[in-house]
Amino acid sequence: MLASLCVNAQGDWTRDYKPFRIAGNLYYVGSYDLACYLITTPRGHILINTGTTGSDTMIRSHVEALGFKFTDIRTLLTTHAHIDHVGAMAAIKKITGATIMVHEKDAQVLADGGRSDYVLKDSAFWFEPVKADRLLHDKDIVTLGGMQLLVLHHPGHTKGANSFLFTIKDKQRSYRVLIANMPSILDDTKLPSMPTYPDVGKDYAYTLKVMKDLKFDLWLSSHASQFDLQKKQQSATPYRPEVFIDRKGYDASLKSTEERYAKKLEEK
């Protein structure tokens, strides 16, 4: 898995992708595969995920191409503290001065640049360390400019992995949006426990259970490939939020992960 991640890092992780409006004041500003989301408000903006190291330049160009000021980003969030989602966090913090908020169980990994991650030990997955300004917990609410994002702790992939649930409005209707941290299992993860993460198996079981019960209209994820962004977005031009209504795809993704979880438990 480590080798395959390195290959992706040189390809779809850094491959440019045209930014676009998903629904209401929610925009896609990430790369071809690393999903980054901009939520705009009258009091500044929220950026969820920053892509890998060096992605700050791409994200800035995307934000500005959409007509917004990059320096108006006030809040930085992430679905989990791996290089492909927080690699540019420190750089964007320096430019914008935004408040970094991360789940408390991923705070140490963020602060040491990935060196204490329980499975990604190779230096290829280290990133510029940065300290969180606010520690998040399950069911916390992140607010800015009228937006309220519910933090949902979905551990396993990392100890502090989380999803975000919130409402977006346009002129036609409101949408309940889930930015899901899908609980993928790396090849090097051993279940039911690992030396520095003894409860990893229990956490995956918990996450797979609670994610089945989530209610939403639109769902997105940490990687574009996890929710077929390119295929859906091709039919979304110029603006069709409804293409991201895909409960069937969400349930299928969870089922596939559940099957992988069962196989990992059987490995010796």
BELCOR-V846367 format. One record per residue. PHI is phi in degrees with one decimal (none if undefined). PSI is psi in whole degrees, -180 to 180 (none if undefined). Layout:
phi = [PHI;PHI]
psi = [PSI;PSI]
This chain:
phi = [none;-62.0;-64.3;-66.1;-64.0;-62.8;-61.6;-61.6;-62.0;-90.2;-118.1;-66.3;-65.1;-110.8;-70.3;-67.7;-146.8;-64.1;-68.7;-156.8;-84.0;-85.1;-165.0;52.6;-99.0;-110.4;-130.1;-96.8;-130.0;-90.0;-89.9;-59.7;-121.7;-87.4;-77.9;-127.3;-123.7;-109.4;-112.9;-93.6;-145.6;-64.4;-108.5;114.9;-121.7;-110.6;-115.5;-106.3;76.5;-122.3;72.6;-82.1;-54.2;90.9;-76.1;-59.7;-65.7;-64.1;-63.3;-60.7;-63.8;-68.7;-60.0;-71.0;-63.6;-82.3;96.8;-113.7;-86.5;-60.9;-73.8;-85.5;-68.3;-108.5;-130.0;-114.8;-123.5;-149.0;-78.5;-170.2;-91.8;-116.7;-53.6;-74.2;-125.7;-129.9;-58.3;-104.0;-61.3;-62.3;-64.1;-70.4;-59.7;-64.5;-75.7;-100.1;71.3;-64.5;-81.1;-88.1;-123.7;-141.7;-60.2;-55.2;-81.8;-108.2;-62.1;-67.8;-62.9;-64.2;-70.7;-107.4;67.7;90.4;-70.0;-101.7;-59.3;-76.0;-132.9;-87.4;-88.5;-63.9;-63.6;-62.3;-107.8;-82.9;-142.8;-66.7;-64.0;-154.7;-93.6;-71.3;-88.6;-141.6;-95.3;-100.1;-137.2;-56.0;75.7;-65.5;-116.8;-100.1;-120.9;-168.3;51.8;92.5;-87.0;-131.8;-108.0;-85.4;-87.9;-120.1;-74.0;-126.8;-73.5;138.1;-58.2;-136.4;-65.0;-113.3;-60.3;-148.9;-111.7;-130.5;-124.9;-159.2;-109.8;-119.9;-124.3;-127.4;-70.2;-92.6;-166.0;-107.1;-128.1;-86.9;-110.6;-113.2;-97.3;-93.9;-91.3;-64.1;-79.9;-66.7;-116.6;-68.8;-58.2;-81.8;-79.0;-104.2;-114.4;-91.0;-149.8;-132.5;-50.7;-101.1;-150.3;-61.4;-99.8;-59.6;-64.7;-64.7;-66.7;-61.6;-60.3;-61.2;-61.6;-61.4;-70.4;-73.4;-69.6;-64.1;-93.7;-70.0;-111.7;-162.5;-99.5;-110.4;-131.6;-132.9;-151.0;-72.5;-119.5;-58.6;-66.3;-72.5;-127.7;54.0;-56.1;-61.3;-64.2;-71.5;-69.1;-59.6;-96.4;-97.5;-75.6;-83.4;-163.2;-145.3;-55.2;-63.4;-67.8;-95.5;-85.3;-155.3;-61.2;-61.8;-66.0;-62.5;-63.6;-65.8;-64.1;-65.0;-63.7;-61.9;-68.2;-62.3;-66.6;-65.8;-59.3;-63.2;-67.9;-64.1;-65.6;-85.2;-67.1;-94.0]
psi = [-37;-43;-42;-35;-39;-41;-47;-36;-28;-6;-102;-22;-35;0;130;152;133;128;154;163;125;-55;135;-124;27;128;151;124;18;-167;-169;-36;-27;107;124;137;134;125;116;146;163;-17;20;178;159;131;123;115;145;5;-172;177;131;-5;-8;-35;-45;-47;-41;-44;-35;-46;-45;-33;-29;-6;16;157;126;-38;-4;-1;122;-26;132;123;166;152;-29;158;70;156;-34;-6;-16;9;-31;11;-48;-42;-43;-35;-43;-38;-42;-25;16;156;122;127;128;151;141;-31;-6;-1;-41;-40;-41;-42;-27;14;31;-2;-23;11;142;-14;-37;83;-22;142;-17;-18;13;154;174;121;148;142;138;145;-26;134;132;158;164;132;8;158;127;124;146;127;39;-11;143;115;123;125;127;113;117;72;164;-67;-42;167;-31;23;141;161;168;135;128;170;134;142;145;-167;-21;-42;-179;150;132;119;133;118;103;135;92;133;61;152;118;151;-36;-2;127;131;145;-5;160;156;-44;9;71;-25;19;-41;-43;-39;-42;-43;-44;-49;-46;-35;-51;-28;-25;-28;-1;141;132;168;-55;143;142;177;-176;-29;134;-35;-23;-23;24;48;-49;-43;-43;-41;-26;-33;6;-3;134;-24;108;83;-30;-17;-16;11;109;64;-36;-44;-39;-49;-38;-39;-43;-39;-42;-41;-36;-40;-40;-39;-45;-41;-39;-34;-27;-14;143;none]
